[in-house]
Amino acid sequence: MIDLHTHTTASDGTDKPFEMLENAKKAGLTVVAMTDHDSIEGWREVRSKRDQIPAGLTIVPGAEVSTRTQLGMSVHIVGLLFDAKNEKLAKLLSDTRDDRIPRMEKMIEKLQGAGYQVTMQDVEEVKPVGATLGRPHLADALIKNGIVASRDEAFAELLHNNSQFYVSHWAPSPVEAIKAIAAAGGVSILAHPFAEKRGAVLTFGEVTELAAAGLNGIERNKRDQDEAAHSKIDQLASDHNLIKVGSSDYHGSARANQLGEEQTPVDLWENLTSKANGDEVFTR
């Protein structure tokens, strides 16, 4: 069983890196990618202590890279198997993480202006040390302060992309991210395409442009994709030789998604690895 999209406390997941691996092993996975938002700290920690990796489990290095279109739409690109020492990609990830701080401060200021009692200190207290700062941590602070009952409620009522409290952060364009991942020897996968429940999505034509720019794969069978989305994905994969990737987008207890609920077949995984020449998978 192969799951190529998961999160840990290095971003907005609730499992620590090794906890996620233990849960992956229990779920029957044989290959799991660690793809925290704009961060490689989770799998870097695991690689440095590989003697603690559960036996029989292969770890795939990766990150879910935040990007933004010219019109301001948020698009996530999962990068796998890239060289973590590549300076251009490392700077891209670092710049994105750094701009999340003033963005968070602005969102908190807006919430305070509307009477909500939450501070940056509240957010820092609930955010794991070293984690990529994000709206889920603001949601956790709102939960702790008794303002909402869950992350889902926080996003539905206050933190969604069209909220009066929403503020964007700097991010590269999708094409810039795809090219940076490729230059670092990795492969790129479009995360949760056509998932309209999440908000604005790329059009068929816009995904075609990403394929022309070097996109390698596209996620399929996500919880928030309907049959119309599947049809578009199948057509794009056929037209542009994109690899259809199954993955859970696991976040621990923060979401209902379960490890291994969507999987990538072995032959497609081998096709992906054949296109990469950056960091290799690792085991104990």
N, C-alpha and C positions, 0 to 999 in steps of 0.2 A: 504494500500500500504506500502510495507516494502523495504527499501533501506539500504543495509548493508556495503556501502563503499563510504565515502565522505571525503573531505578535507576542511580545513579552513585556516585562516591566521596563525594558529599555526604551519603550515608547508608551503605548496606551493599553497594553495587555495587563492582566492581573497576575499571571504566572511569572515567577522568576525564571531566567533562562533554563536552569537545570530542572525546575519543576515542570516546565513545558515539555522538556525532553522525556521526563518520567511519564507524563501523561500521554505523550505520543507513543511511547513504548506500550503502555497499557492499552491504548486504542488499536494496537496492531500495526502501526506504521513501521516501515522499513527505511523510508527516506523522508526527511522533513526539512523544509527550508525555513530559516529564521529571517523574517523580512520586516523588521521594525521600521517605523516611519523615519526616514532620513538618518538612519543610525545603523552602525555595524557593531555597536558595543556588546550586544547580547551574544552574537556568535563569536566575537573576539574573545569574550570571557570563556566561552565553552571550549574554544580551540586551545586556549592556554591551560585548560584543565581537562584535556581529553581523556585522561584516565578515569574520569568520573562519568563519561558518557555511557548511557545504558548499552549493554552488549547488543550487537546486531542492528544498531540504529545508525544510519548515515546522515550527516548534517550537511546541508547545502548553504553556503554563505550567500547572503542577499540583503536587500533593503527595498522598502516601498518608497519610491522617490516622489515627493510632492512636486507637481508642475502646475503651470497656469497658462491658459491660452491668452491670445491678444485681447479677447473680450472679457477676460477675468474668470473664466470657468476653471474650476479645480479638476485636475486630471491626475490620477495616480499611475505611475509606471513601476512595476516590480522588476528590479534588476537582480539577476542571479549570476553567480560564478565569476564576478568581476574581481580584478586585482585591487584589494583594499589599500594598497600603497600608491595607487595611481593618484597623483597630486591634483589633477584637474577635477576628478570625480570627488575626491575627499573635500576639496574646497567648495564644490557645489553643495554637497550635503551639509557642510559646516555653515555656509552662508544661509542656507534655508533654516537650519536650526536656530541660528543667532537671531534672525528676524522674527522668530516666533515670540521672543520676549517682549519687545515693544508692542507687538500685536496684542498679546495677552493683556498688557497694561491698559491699552486703549479699550478693549472689551470690558474689562473690569470697571474702568471709569464710566462707561456708558451704563453698565448695570447699576452702579452706585448712583448715577444721576436719576435713575428711575426708581430709586428707593430700595434696591436689593443690597443686603448687608453681606458683602464679600470683599476680600482684599487679596493682594498678590501674596501676602504671607500665608493666607488660608490655602491658596493654591500650592505654594511651595511645600506646605506641611503634608499635603496628601500625595504629592508627586514623588515617586521613587527617585532616589539620588541618581543623577546621570541620565534620567529618562528624557527623551525628546518631548519638550513641552507642547501640549495640545489642548484642544477644547475638552476632551474627556477628563482632563485633570481639573479644569474649571467646573465641569459637571460634578466631579467628586467633591469639590469644595462646597458647591451649592447643596449637595446631599448632606454633607457633614453639618452645614449650618441650618439644616431643616427647611430649606427653601423648596427643594424638590425631593421626590422619593427615589428616583433612579436616573441613570444616564439617559435612558430613553425619554423620560419626561423632560429632562433638562434640554435635550436637543429638540424635542417636539415643540416645546414652549418658548425657549429662550435662545438656543445656540445654533439653530439651523442656518443654512447659508443665506436665506432671505430675511432673517431676523433683523430688527432694528439695532441689535447689539453686536451683529457680526462685523468683524474686521478681517480683511485678508492679510496674508503675509507674503513676503517676496518668495518667488519660486521661479525656476527656469521654465522655459517653454517645454512642451512634451518632446519636440524634436531635439532640443538641446540635451535633454536627459537621455534620450535614446542614443544619440551620438556619443555622449560622455560615457555611457555604460559600454557601448561597443568599443570605444577607444581604450577602455580599461579591460578589454578581453571578455566582457560579460554578454549576457543575452537579456533582452527586454521583453516584458509581457504587459499588455494593457490590462489593468485591474478593473473588475466589475463594469465592463462596457454595457451601455444601453440599460443600465439599472435605474430606471426613471423614478423609482421610489426614493432614491437618494437625492434627487434634484435634477438640474440640467445635465445633459449628457452630450457627448460628441455625436455628430451625425455620421451616417454611413460614409459620406464623402470625406469627412475629416479623418476617420479611421483609415480610409484608403490612403490618405496623404501620409499618415504615420507609417503605414506599411512601406510606402515608397521611400521613407526616410530611414528604414532599417529595422522597424519593429519585427521581432521574431515570433511572438506568440500573443494569444488572446485568451482571457479567462472565459470559461463556459460553465453552465449549470450552477450558477450562483443562486442563493436564496432569493435575491431580489431581481432576478431576470425572468421574464415571461417567455412564452413560445415565440412571440414576434422577435424578441431579442435573440433567441436561439437561432432563428432562421437567418437573421442578419449575420450573426457570428459564423454560422456554417458557410454562408456565401462568401464572406470575407476570407475565411480560412482557405476555401477552395480557390478563390480568384488570386490570392496573393501568397499562397504557401505559408500561411500563419499556422503555428502549432497550437491546437486547442488544449488549454491547460485546465485541469480540474484541481481546485484547492478550496480550503475551508474558510480562510480569512479569520482564523481562530484568535480570540482575544481573552481566553480564560472565562471567568465568571461575568465579565463585562457584557458579553453578548451570548445569544443562544447557539451560535455556530459551534459545532463540535469537530474536534480533530478527525480528519479522514472522512468527513461527511461527503466531500467531493474529492476525487482522486485523479491523478494523471497516469494513464497507462504506461507500462514500462517502455514500449517502443517509442512513444512520443517523448518520454523523458530522455531516452538515449539520443533521440534526434536533437533535443535541446542541448545536451552536453556536447554533442559533436560540433556545435557551432560556437562553443566558448573556448577561450584559451587563457583565462585569468586564474583566479584561485580555484583550487580543486575541492571537491567534497572531502570530508574527513570523518573518521570514526575513531573509536577507542584504540 
